Amino acid sequence: MSADERKLEIVEGVNGYKLRWRGCLDDGSKRWFEAYIVDDEADKLKSGEELLWGVADHFSLGGSKHDPERLKIVREKRDDG
């Protein structure tokens, strides 16, 4: 894996995030890919969760259900106790 393939650019915009990375096509040629995460007015944490999952997926950090340990991104409710 080249340095370009390990690179992930994240740009925060007015209404979300843009992720950009270089990847290979089926024919072996390389190109830049982009994904957009748009803020959800009804759920302010959703775009943050999607951004964290995007980073974890890009770097293969999420693992699988068969791994002894894996990364989780969890939303917790405030403890008023």
PDB file of N, CA, C and O in Angstrom:
ATOM      1  N   MET A   1       0.844  -1.178   0.000  1.00  0.00           N
ATOM      2  CA  MET A   1       0.000   0.000   0.000  1.00  0.00           C
ATOM      3  C   MET A   1       0.888   1.239   0.000  1.00  0.00           C
ATOM      4  O   MET A   1       1.778   1.374   0.839  1.00  0.00           O
ATOM      5  N   SER A   2       0.643   2.132  -0.935  1.00  0.00           N
ATOM      6  CA  SER A   2       1.463   3.334  -1.049  1.00  0.00           C
ATOM      7  C   SER A   2       1.046   4.372  -0.020  1.00  0.00           C
ATOM      8  O   SER A   2      -0.009   4.253   0.605  1.00  0.00           O
ATOM      9  N   ALA A   3       1.879   5.388   0.151  1.00  0.00           N
ATOM     10  CA  ALA A   3       1.574   6.478   1.083  1.00  0.00           C
ATOM     11  C   ALA A   3       0.283   7.177   0.686  1.00  0.00           C
ATOM     12  O   ALA A   3      -0.492   7.576   1.555  1.00  0.00           O
ATOM     13  N   ASP A   4       0.037   7.333  -0.618  1.00  0.00           N
ATOM     14  CA  ASP A   4      -1.200   7.965  -1.078  1.00  0.00           C
ATOM     15  C   ASP A   4      -2.426   7.157  -0.656  1.00  0.00           C
ATOM     16  O   ASP A   4      -3.465   7.733  -0.331  1.00  0.00           O
ATOM     17  N   GLU A   5      -2.314   5.833  -0.660  1.00  0.00           N
ATOM     18  CA  GLU A   5      -3.446   4.986  -0.312  1.00  0.00           C
ATOM     19  C   GLU A   5      -3.724   4.990   1.187  1.00  0.00           C
ATOM     20  O   GLU A   5      -4.825   4.632   1.606  1.00  0.00           O
ATOM     21  N   ARG A   6      -2.760   5.384   1.993  1.00  0.00           N
ATOM     22  CA  ARG A   6      -2.959   5.485   3.435  1.00  0.00           C
ATOM     23  C   ARG A   6      -3.424   6.875   3.834  1.00  0.00           C
ATOM     24  O   ARG A   6      -3.757   7.113   4.995  1.00  0.00           O
ATOM     25  N   LYS A   7      -3.449   7.779   2.890  1.00  0.00           N
ATOM     26  CA  LYS A   7      -3.775   9.173   3.155  1.00  0.00           C
ATOM     27  C   LYS A   7      -5.279   9.391   3.039  1.00  0.00           C
ATOM     28  O   LYS A   7      -5.919   8.900   2.110  1.00  0.00           O
ATOM     29  N   LEU A   8      -5.834  10.133   3.993  1.00  0.00           N
ATOM     30  CA  LEU A   8      -7.239  10.510   3.970  1.00  0.00           C
ATOM     31  C   LEU A   8      -7.320  11.988   4.303  1.00  0.00           C
ATOM     32  O   LEU A   8      -6.897  12.411   5.379  1.00  0.00           O
ATOM     33  N   GLU A   9      -7.856  12.767   3.392  1.00  0.00           N
ATOM     34  CA  GLU A   9      -8.021  14.199   3.617  1.00  0.00           C
ATOM     35  C   GLU A   9      -9.437  14.454   4.111  1.00  0.00           C
ATOM     36  O   GLU A   9     -10.400  13.927   3.554  1.00  0.00           O
ATOM     37  N   ILE A  10      -9.561  15.260   5.154  1.00  0.00           N
ATOM     38  CA  ILE A  10     -10.861  15.626   5.698  1.00  0.00           C
ATOM     39  C   ILE A  10     -10.952  17.138   5.725  1.00  0.00           C
ATOM     40  O   ILE A  10     -10.088  17.815   6.284  1.00  0.00           O
ATOM     41  N   VAL A  11     -12.003  17.660   5.117  1.00  0.00           N
ATOM     42  CA  VAL A  11     -12.225  19.102   5.100  1.00  0.00           C
ATOM     43  C   VAL A  11     -13.600  19.359   5.699  1.00  0.00           C
ATOM     44  O   VAL A  11     -14.599  18.797   5.249  1.00  0.00           O
ATOM     45  N   GLU A  12     -13.643  20.212   6.718  1.00  0.00           N
ATOM     46  CA  GLU A  12     -14.928  20.588   7.309  1.00  0.00           C
ATOM     47  C   GLU A  12     -15.495  21.765   6.533  1.00  0.00           C
ATOM     48  O   GLU A  12     -14.822  22.777   6.334  1.00  0.00           O
ATOM     49  N   GLY A  13     -16.729  21.624   6.102  1.00  0.00           N
ATOM     50  CA  GLY A  13     -17.394  22.682   5.356  1.00  0.00           C
ATOM     51  C   GLY A  13     -18.486  23.324   6.183  1.00  0.00           C
ATOM     52  O   GLY A  13     -18.612  23.068   7.381  1.00  0.00           O
ATOM     53  N   VAL A  14     -19.267  24.154   5.537  1.00  0.00           N
ATOM     54  CA  VAL A  14     -20.348  24.861   6.209  1.00  0.00           C
ATOM     55  C   VAL A  14     -21.429  23.899   6.696  1.00  0.00           C
ATOM     56  O   VAL A  14     -22.011  24.104   7.762  1.00  0.00           O
ATOM     57  N   ASN A  15     -21.701  22.846   5.917  1.00  0.00           N
ATOM     58  CA  ASN A  15     -22.788  21.936   6.280  1.00  0.00           C
ATOM     59  C   ASN A  15     -22.361  20.470   6.331  1.00  0.00           C
ATOM     60  O   ASN A  15     -23.154  19.578   6.029  1.00  0.00           O
ATOM     61  N   GLY A  16     -21.110  20.224   6.713  1.00  0.00           N
ATOM     62  CA  GLY A  16     -20.657  18.849   6.848  1.00  0.00           C
ATOM     63  C   GLY A  16     -19.184  18.685   6.541  1.00  0.00           C
ATOM     64  O   GLY A  16     -18.391  19.607   6.732  1.00  0.00           O
ATOM     65  N   TYR A  17     -18.824  17.508   6.066  1.00  0.00           N
ATOM     66  CA  TYR A  17     -17.425  17.155   5.827  1.00  0.00           C
ATOM     67  C   TYR A  17     -17.254  16.575   4.424  1.00  0.00           C
ATOM     68  O   TYR A  17     -18.168  15.970   3.863  1.00  0.00           O
ATOM     69  N   LYS A  18     -16.059  16.778   3.880  1.00  0.00           N
ATOM     70  CA  LYS A  18     -15.673  16.127   2.632  1.00  0.00           C
ATOM     71  C   LYS A  18     -14.463  15.252   2.942  1.00  0.00           C
ATOM     72  O   LYS A  18     -13.484  15.720   3.522  1.00  0.00           O
ATOM     73  N   LEU A  19     -14.535  13.979   2.552  1.00  0.00           N
ATOM     74  CA  LEU A  19     -13.425  13.048   2.690  1.00  0.00           C
ATOM     75  C   LEU A  19     -12.883  12.786   1.296  1.00  0.00           C
ATOM     76  O   LEU A  19     -13.644  12.606   0.346  1.00  0.00           O
ATOM     77  N   ARG A  20     -11.564  12.767   1.183  1.00  0.00           N
ATOM     78  CA  ARG A  20     -10.921  12.568  -0.117  1.00  0.00           C
ATOM     79  C   ARG A  20      -9.745  11.624   0.063  1.00  0.00           C
ATOM     80  O   ARG A  20      -8.939  11.784   0.980  1.00  0.00           O
ATOM     81  N   TRP A  21      -9.652  10.624  -0.833  1.00  0.00           N
ATOM     82  CA  TRP A  21      -8.554   9.653  -0.773  1.00  0.00           C
ATOM     83  C   TRP A  21      -8.255   9.131  -2.166  1.00  0.00           C
ATOM     84  O   TRP A  21      -9.077   9.229  -3.077  1.00  0.00           O
ATOM     85  N   ARG A  22      -7.069   8.578  -2.310  1.00  0.00           N
ATOM     86  CA  ARG A  22      -6.635   8.016  -3.588  1.00  0.00           C
ATOM     87  C   ARG A  22      -6.789   6.508  -3.504  1.00  0.00           C
ATOM     88  O   ARG A  22      -6.382   5.888  -2.522  1.00  0.00           O
ATOM     89  N   GLY A  23      -7.372   5.926  -4.528  1.00  0.00           N
ATOM     90  CA  GLY A  23      -7.589   4.491  -4.534  1.00  0.00           C
ATOM     91  C   GLY A  23      -7.373   3.902  -5.916  1.00  0.00           C
ATOM     92  O   GLY A  23      -7.186   4.625  -6.895  1.00  0.00           O
ATOM     93  N   CYS A  24      -7.402   2.580  -5.980  1.00  0.00           N
ATOM     94  CA  CYS A  24      -7.183   1.856  -7.232  1.00  0.00           C
ATOM     95  C   CYS A  24      -8.504   1.410  -7.836  1.00  0.00           C
ATOM     96  O   CYS A  24      -9.434   1.020  -7.130  1.00  0.00           O
ATOM     97  N   LEU A  25      -8.561   1.476  -9.147  1.00  0.00           N
ATOM     98  CA  LEU A  25      -9.691   0.933  -9.892  1.00  0.00           C
ATOM     99  C   LEU A  25      -9.402  -0.521 -10.228  1.00  0.00           C
ATOM    100  O   LEU A  25      -8.292  -1.000  -9.993  1.00  0.00           O
ATOM    101  N   ASP A  26     -10.379  -1.226 -10.772  1.00  0.00           N
ATOM    102  CA  ASP A  26     -10.206  -2.647 -11.116  1.00  0.00           C
ATOM    103  C   ASP A  26      -9.067  -2.877 -12.104  1.00  0.00           C
ATOM    104  O   ASP A  26      -8.425  -3.928 -12.075  1.00  0.00           O
ATOM    105  N   ASP A  27      -8.811  -1.903 -12.977  1.00  0.00           N
ATOM    106  CA  ASP A  27      -7.749  -2.073 -13.970  1.00  0.00           C
ATOM    107  C   ASP A  27      -6.355  -1.709 -13.436  1.00  0.00           C
ATOM    108  O   ASP A  27      -5.373  -1.742 -14.178  1.00  0.00           O
ATOM    109  N   GLY A  28      -6.282  -1.363 -12.144  1.00  0.00           N
ATOM    110  CA  GLY A  28      -5.005  -1.030 -11.527  1.00  0.00           C
ATOM    111  C   GLY A  28      -4.651   0.439 -11.562  1.00  0.00           C
ATOM    112  O   GLY A  28      -3.702   0.861 -10.901  1.00  0.00           O
ATOM    113  N   SER A  29      -5.391   1.228 -12.319  1.00  0.00           N
ATOM    114  CA  SER A  29      -5.120   2.670 -12.355  1.00  0.00           C
ATOM    115  C   SER A  29      -5.610   3.312 -11.063  1.00  0.00           C
ATOM    116  O   SER A  29      -6.490   2.787 -10.381  1.00  0.00           O
ATOM    117  N   LYS A  30      -5.023   4.449 -10.748  1.00  0.00           N
ATOM    118  CA  LYS A  30      -5.348   5.139  -9.498  1.00  0.00           C
ATOM    119  C   LYS A  30      -6.097   6.432  -9.792  1.00  0.00           C
ATOM    120  O   LYS A  30      -5.871   7.079 -10.814  1.00  0.00           O
ATOM    121  N   ARG A  31      -6.991   6.796  -8.879  1.00  0.00           N
ATOM    122  CA  ARG A  31      -7.706   8.062  -9.006  1.00  0.00           C
ATOM    123  C   ARG A  31      -8.120   8.537  -7.624  1.00  0.00           C
ATOM    124  O   ARG A  31      -8.058   7.785  -6.652  1.00  0.00           O
ATOM    125  N   TRP A  32      -8.537   9.780  -7.546  1.00  0.00           N
ATOM    126  CA  TRP A  32      -9.024  10.351  -6.291  1.00  0.00           C
ATOM    127  C   TRP A  32     -10.516  10.065  -6.162  1.00  0.00           C
ATOM    128  O   TRP A  32     -11.268  10.173  -7.131  1.00  0.00           O
ATOM    129  N   PHE A  33     -10.928   9.701  -4.958  1.00  0.00           N
ATOM    130  CA  PHE A  33     -12.333   9.481  -4.636  1.00  0.00           C
ATOM    131  C   PHE A  33     -12.755  10.509  -3.595  1.00  0.00           C
ATOM    132  O   PHE A  33     -11.933  10.969  -2.802  1.00  0.00           O
ATOM    133  N   GLU A  34     -14.029  10.867  -3.597  1.00  0.00           N
ATOM    134  CA  GLU A  34     -14.551  11.808  -2.607  1.00  0.00           C
ATOM    135  C   GLU A  34     -15.862  11.273  -2.053  1.00  0.00           C
ATOM    136  O   GLU A  34     -16.637  10.625  -2.757  1.00  0.00           O
ATOM    137  N   ALA A  35     -16.092  11.557  -0.776  1.00  0.00           N
ATOM    138  CA  ALA A  35     -17.366  11.249  -0.138  1.00  0.00           C
ATOM    139  C   ALA A  35     -17.761  12.463   0.685  1.00  0.00           C
ATOM    140  O   ALA A  35     -16.905  13.164   1.226  1.00  0.00           O
ATOM    141  N   TYR A  36     -19.037  12.702   0.773  1.00  0.00           N
ATOM    142  CA  TYR A  36     -19.542  13.855   1.507  1.00  0.00           C
ATOM    143  C   TYR A  36     -20.431  13.380   2.642  1.00  0.00           C
ATOM    144  O   TYR A  36     -21.256  12.482   2.476  1.00  0.00           O
ATOM    145  N   ILE A  37     -20.247  13.995   3.787  1.00  0.00           N
ATOM    146  CA  ILE A  37     -21.083  13.738   4.951  1.00  0.00           C
ATOM    147  C   ILE A  37     -21.795  15.047   5.254  1.00  0.00           C
ATOM    148  O   ILE A  37     -21.160  16.043   5.602  1.00  0.00           O
ATOM    149  N   VAL A  38     -23.109  15.041   5.120  1.00  0.00           N
ATOM    150  CA  VAL A  38     -23.898  16.258   5.285  1.00  0.00           C
ATOM    151  C   VAL A  38     -24.493  16.287   6.687  1.00  0.00           C
ATOM    152  O   VAL A  38     -25.026  15.289   7.170  1.00  0.00           O
ATOM    153  N   ASP A  39     -24.392  17.450   7.335  1.00  0.00           N
ATOM    154  CA  ASP A  39     -24.979  17.619   8.665  1.00  0.00           C
ATOM    155  C   ASP A  39     -26.478  17.383   8.617  1.00  0.00           C
ATOM    156  O   ASP A  39     -27.144  17.740   7.645  1.00  0.00           O
ATOM    157  N   ASP A  40     -27.001  16.781   9.668  1.00  0.00           N
ATOM    158  CA  ASP A  40     -28.431  16.544   9.820  1.00  0.00           C
ATOM    159  C   ASP A  40     -28.939  17.510  10.884  1.00  0.00           C
ATOM    160  O   ASP A  40     -28.565  17.400  12.052  1.00  0.00           O
ATOM    161  N   GLU A  41     -29.781  18.450  10.490  1.00  0.00           N
ATOM    162  CA  GLU A  41     -30.287  19.457  11.432  1.00  0.00           C
ATOM    163  C   GLU A  41     -31.035  18.824  12.605  1.00  0.00           C
ATOM    164  O   GLU A  41     -31.024  19.369  13.709  1.00  0.00           O
ATOM    165  N   ALA A  42     -31.678  17.692  12.380  1.00  0.00           N
ATOM    166  CA  ALA A  42     -32.449  17.026  13.430  1.00  0.00           C
ATOM    167  C   ALA A  42     -31.572  16.194  14.368  1.00  0.00           C
ATOM    168  O   ALA A  42     -32.008  15.818  15.456  1.00  0.00           O
ATOM    169  N   ASP A  43     -30.346  15.907  13.952  1.00  0.00           N
ATOM    170  CA  ASP A  43     -29.451  15.047  14.743  1.00  0.00           C
ATOM    171  C   ASP A  43     -28.024  15.560  14.592  1.00  0.00           C
ATOM    172  O   ASP A  43     -27.312  15.173  13.666  1.00  0.00           O
ATOM    173  N   LYS A  44     -27.618  16.422  15.495  1.00  0.00           N
ATOM    174  CA  LYS A  44     -26.316  17.090  15.387  1.00  0.00           C
ATOM    175  C   LYS A  44     -25.122  16.140  15.510  1.00  0.00           C
ATOM    176  O   LYS A  44     -24.042  16.454  15.010  1.00  0.00           O
ATOM    177  N   LEU A  45     -25.290  15.000  16.156  1.00  0.00           N
ATOM    178  CA  LEU A  45     -24.171  14.061  16.326  1.00  0.00           C
ATOM    179  C   LEU A  45     -23.997  13.112  15.142  1.00  0.00           C
ATOM    180  O   LEU A  45     -22.946  12.485  15.007  1.00  0.00           O
ATOM    181  N   LYS A  46     -25.002  12.998  14.290  1.00  0.00           N
ATOM    182  CA  LYS A  46     -24.969  12.006  13.209  1.00  0.00           C
ATOM    183  C   LYS A  46     -23.783  12.195  12.272  1.00  0.00           C
ATOM    184  O   LYS A  46     -23.116  11.219  11.928  1.00  0.00           O
ATOM    185  N   SER A  47     -23.502  13.433  11.849  1.00  0.00           N
ATOM    186  CA  SER A  47     -22.384  13.646  10.925  1.00  0.00           C
ATOM    187  C   SER A  47     -21.053  13.348  11.602  1.00  0.00           C
ATOM    188  O   SER A  47     -20.129  12.862  10.949  1.00  0.00           O
ATOM    189  N   GLY A  48     -20.935  13.625  12.887  1.00  0.00           N
ATOM    190  CA  GLY A  48     -19.713  13.280  13.619  1.00  0.00           C
ATOM    191  C   GLY A  48     -19.504  11.782  13.694  1.00  0.00           C
ATOM    192  O   GLY A  48     -18.386  11.294  13.529  1.00  0.00           O
ATOM    193  N   GLU A  49     -20.573  11.056  13.942  1.00  0.00           N
ATOM    194  CA  GLU A  49     -20.487   9.587  13.960  1.00  0.00           C
ATOM    195  C   GLU A  49     -20.086   9.055  12.591  1.00  0.00           C
ATOM    196  O   GLU A  49     -19.225   8.182  12.486  1.00  0.00           O
ATOM    197  N   GLU A  50     -20.709   9.582  11.548  1.00  0.00           N
ATOM    198  CA  GLU A  50     -20.383   9.137  10.189  1.00  0.00           C
ATOM    199  C   GLU A  50     -18.935   9.454   9.838  1.00  0.00           C
ATOM    200  O   GLU A  50     -18.272   8.662   9.169  1.00  0.00           O
ATOM    201  N   LEU A  51     -18.442  10.601  10.283  1.00  0.00           N
ATOM    202  CA  LEU A  51     -17.044  10.960  10.034  1.00  0.00           C
ATOM    203  C   LEU A  51     -16.106   9.971  10.721  1.00  0.00           C
ATOM    204  O   LEU A  51     -15.147   9.500  10.108  1.00  0.00           O
ATOM    205  N   LEU A  52     -16.370   9.656  11.975  1.00  0.00           N
ATOM    206  CA  LEU A  52     -15.520   8.715  12.711  1.00  0.00           C
ATOM    207  C   LEU A  52     -15.557   7.325  12.077  1.00  0.00           C
ATOM    208  O   LEU A  52     -14.523   6.663  11.986  1.00  0.00           O
ATOM    209  N   TRP A  53     -16.736   6.873  11.637  1.00  0.00           N
ATOM    210  CA  TRP A  53     -16.828   5.577  10.957  1.00  0.00           C
ATOM    211  C   TRP A  53     -16.097   5.608   9.624  1.00  0.00           C
ATOM    212  O   TRP A  53     -15.480   4.617   9.232  1.00  0.00           O
ATOM    213  N   GLY A  54     -16.160   6.739   8.922  1.00  0.00           N
ATOM    214  CA  GLY A  54     -15.436   6.859   7.660  1.00  0.00           C
ATOM    215  C   GLY A  54     -13.934   6.720   7.848  1.00  0.00           C
ATOM    216  O   GLY A  54     -13.259   6.069   7.051  1.00  0.00           O
ATOM    217  N   VAL A  55     -13.411   7.337   8.909  1.00  0.00           N
ATOM    218  CA  VAL A  55     -11.977   7.230   9.219  1.00  0.00           C
ATOM    219  C   VAL A  55     -11.639   5.784   9.610  1.00  0.00           C
ATOM    220  O   VAL A  55     -10.652   5.225   9.133  1.00  0.00           O
ATOM    221  N   ALA A  56     -12.452   5.192  10.467  1.00  0.00           N
ATOM    222  CA  ALA A  56     -12.208   3.811  10.909  1.00  0.00           C
ATOM    223  C   ALA A  56     -12.248   2.847   9.731  1.00  0.00           C
ATOM    224  O   ALA A  56     -11.408   1.953   9.634  1.00  0.00           O
ATOM    225  N   ASP A  57     -13.215   3.020   8.837  1.00  0.00           N
ATOM    226  CA  ASP A  57     -13.312   2.143   7.669  1.00  0.00           C
ATOM    227  C   ASP A  57     -12.124   2.318   6.732  1.00  0.00           C
ATOM    228  O   ASP A  57     -11.582   1.336   6.225  1.00  0.00           O
ATOM    229  N   HIS A  58     -11.724   3.546   6.503  1.00  0.00           N
ATOM    230  CA  HIS A  58     -10.608   3.815   5.591  1.00  0.00           C
ATOM    231  C   HIS A  58      -9.333   3.114   6.050  1.00  0.00           C
ATOM    232  O   HIS A  58      -8.596   2.555   5.237  1.00  0.00           O
ATOM    233  N   PHE A  59      -9.080   3.146   7.348  1.00  0.00           N
ATOM    234  CA  PHE A  59      -7.859   2.564   7.893  1.00  0.00           C
ATOM    235  C   PHE A  59      -8.078   1.155   8.449  1.00  0.00           C
ATOM    236  O   PHE A  59      -7.208   0.619   9.136  1.00  0.00           O
ATOM    237  N   SER A  60      -9.232   0.556   8.158  1.00  0.00           N
ATOM    238  CA  SER A  60      -9.568  -0.814   8.581  1.00  0.00           C
ATOM    239  C   SER A  60      -9.416  -1.002  10.089  1.00  0.00           C
ATOM    240  O   SER A  60      -8.808  -1.970  10.545  1.00  0.00           O
ATOM    241  N   LEU A  61      -9.971  -0.073  10.854  1.00  0.00           N
ATOM    242  CA  LEU A  61      -9.866  -0.122  12.313  1.00  0.00           C
ATOM    243  C   LEU A  61     -11.088  -0.752  12.972  1.00  0.00           C
ATOM    244  O   LEU A  61     -11.041  -1.094  14.154  1.00  0.00           O
ATOM    245  N   GLY A  62     -12.170  -0.909  12.235  1.00  0.00           N
ATOM    246  CA  GLY A  62     -13.412  -1.390  12.832  1.00  0.00           C
ATOM    247  C   GLY A  62     -13.399  -2.838  13.239  1.00  0.00           C
ATOM    248  O   GLY A  62     -14.097  -3.225  14.177  1.00  0.00           O
ATOM    249  N   GLY A  63     -12.614  -3.652  12.550  1.00  0.00           N
ATOM    250  CA  GLY A  63     -12.578  -5.076  12.851  1.00  0.00           C
ATOM    251  C   GLY A  63     -13.861  -5.759  12.421  1.00  0.00           C
ATOM    252  O   GLY A  63     -14.692  -5.174  11.727  1.00  0.00           O
ATOM    253  N   SER A  64     -14.010  -7.000  12.840  1.00  0.00           N
ATOM    254  CA  SER A  64     -15.218  -7.761  12.522  1.00  0.00           C
ATOM    255  C   SER A  64     -15.738  -8.399  13.801  1.00  0.00           C
ATOM    256  O   SER A  64     -15.081  -8.363  14.842  1.00  0.00           O
ATOM    257  N   LYS A  65     -16.923  -8.981  13.708  1.00  0.00           N
ATOM    258  CA  LYS A  65     -17.518  -9.613  14.890  1.00  0.00           C
ATOM    259  C   LYS A  65     -16.718 -10.832  15.346  1.00  0.00           C
ATOM    260  O   LYS A  65     -16.929 -11.329  16.452  1.00  0.00           O
ATOM    261  N   HIS A  66     -15.806 -11.317  14.509  1.00  0.00           N
ATOM    262  CA  HIS A  66     -15.000 -12.481  14.856  1.00  0.00           C
ATOM    263  C   HIS A  66     -13.689 -12.105  15.554  1.00  0.00           C
ATOM    264  O   HIS A  66     -13.003 -12.978  16.085  1.00  0.00           O
ATOM    265  N   ASP A  67     -13.338 -10.827  15.559  1.00  0.00           N
ATOM    266  CA  ASP A  67     -12.107 -10.393  16.219  1.00  0.00           C
ATOM    267  C   ASP A  67     -12.283 -10.403  17.737  1.00  0.00           C
ATOM    268  O   ASP A  67     -13.377 -10.131  18.231  1.00  0.00           O
ATOM    269  N   PRO A  68     -11.216 -10.716  18.483  1.00  0.00           N
ATOM    270  CA  PRO A  68     -11.330 -10.711  19.946  1.00  0.00           C
ATOM    271  C   PRO A  68     -11.618  -9.315  20.506  1.00  0.00           C
ATOM    272  O   PRO A  68     -12.233  -9.181  21.564  1.00  0.00           O
ATOM    273  N   GLU A  69     -11.177  -8.293  19.801  1.00  0.00           N
ATOM    274  CA  GLU A  69     -11.460  -6.910  20.182  1.00  0.00           C
ATOM    275  C   GLU A  69     -11.707  -6.114  18.916  1.00  0.00           C
ATOM    276  O   GLU A  69     -11.162  -6.428  17.858  1.00  0.00           O
ATOM    277  N   ARG A  70     -12.519  -5.098  19.025  1.00  0.00           N
ATOM    278  CA  ARG A  70     -12.763  -4.217  17.884  1.00  0.00           C
ATOM    279  C   ARG A  70     -13.162  -2.847  18.378  1.00  0.00           C
ATOM    280  O   ARG A  70     -13.588  -2.677  19.520  1.00  0.00           O
ATOM    281  N   LEU A  71     -13.019  -1.884  17.507  1.00  0.00           N
ATOM    282  CA  LEU A  71     -13.346  -0.509  17.805  1.00  0.00           C
ATOM    283  C   LEU A  71     -14.843  -0.292  17.683  1.00  0.00           C
ATOM    284  O   LEU A  71     -15.479  -0.806  16.762  1.00  0.00           O
ATOM    285  N   LYS A  72     -15.409   0.476  18.618  1.00  0.00           N
ATOM    286  CA  LYS A  72     -16.825   0.820  18.550  1.00  0.00           C
ATOM    287  C   LYS A  72     -16.952   2.333  18.705  1.00  0.00           C
ATOM    288  O   LYS A  72     -16.189   2.965  19.435  1.00  0.00           O
ATOM    289  N   ILE A  73     -17.906   2.884  18.022  1.00  0.00           N
ATOM    290  CA  ILE A  73     -18.244   4.293  18.183  1.00  0.00           C
ATOM    291  C   ILE A  73     -19.647   4.288  18.771  1.00  0.00           C
ATOM    292  O   ILE A  73     -20.604   3.870  18.121  1.00  0.00           O
ATOM    293  N   VAL A  74     -19.755   4.757  20.002  1.00  0.00           N
ATOM    294  CA  VAL A  74     -20.999   4.626  20.757  1.00  0.00           C
ATOM    295  C   VAL A  74     -21.497   5.998  21.190  1.00  0.00           C
ATOM    296  O   VAL A  74     -20.726   6.827  21.675  1.00  0.00           O
ATOM    297  N   ARG A  75     -22.781   6.225  21.011  1.00  0.00           N
ATOM    298  CA  ARG A  75     -23.432   7.437  21.497  1.00  0.00           C
ATOM    299  C   ARG A  75     -24.053   7.116  22.856  1.00  0.00           C
ATOM    300  O   ARG A  75     -24.780   6.131  22.990  1.00  0.00           O
ATOM    301  N   GLU A  76     -23.774   7.928  23.846  1.00  0.00           N
ATOM    302  CA  GLU A  76     -24.334   7.709  25.171  1.00  0.00           C
ATOM    303  C   GLU A  76     -25.200   8.886  25.574  1.00  0.00           C
ATOM    304  O   GLU A  76     -24.899  10.040  25.272  1.00  0.00           O
ATOM    305  N   LYS A  77     -26.273   8.567  26.258  1.00  0.00           N
ATOM    306  CA  LYS A  77     -27.126   9.619  26.811  1.00  0.00           C
ATOM    307  C   LYS A  77     -26.477  10.190  28.063  1.00  0.00           C
ATOM    308  O   LYS A  77     -25.753   9.498  28.778  1.00  0.00           O
ATOM    309  N   ARG A  78     -26.744  11.441  28.308  1.00  0.00           N
ATOM    310  CA  ARG A  78     -26.196  12.128  29.485  1.00  0.00           C
ATOM    311  C   ARG A  78     -26.732  11.466  30.740  1.00  0.00           C
ATOM    312  O   ARG A  78     -27.908  11.107  30.808  1.00  0.00           O
ATOM    313  N   ASP A  79     -25.874  11.306  31.726  1.00  0.00           N
ATOM    314  CA  ASP A  79     -26.267  10.731  33.008  1.00  0.00           C
ATOM    315  C   ASP A  79     -26.681  11.873  33.922  1.00  0.00           C
ATOM    316  O   ASP A  79     -25.836  12.647  34.372  1.00  0.00           O
ATOM    317  N   ASP A  80     -27.964  11.983  34.196  1.00  0.00           N
ATOM    318  CA  ASP A  80     -28.474  13.071  35.047  1.00  0.00           C
ATOM    319  C   ASP A  80     -28.429  12.722  36.517  1.00  0.00           C
ATOM    320  O   ASP A  80     -28.852  13.511  37.362  1.00  0.00           O
ATOM    321  N   GLY A  81     -27.911  11.529  36.830  1.00  0.00           N
ATOM    322  CA  GLY A  81     -27.926  11.027  38.196  1.00  0.00           C
ATOM    323  C   GLY A  81     -26.958  11.705  39.049  1.00  0.00           C
ATOM    324  O   GLY A  81     -26.851  11.390  40.234  1.00  0.00           O
TER     325      GLY A  81
END
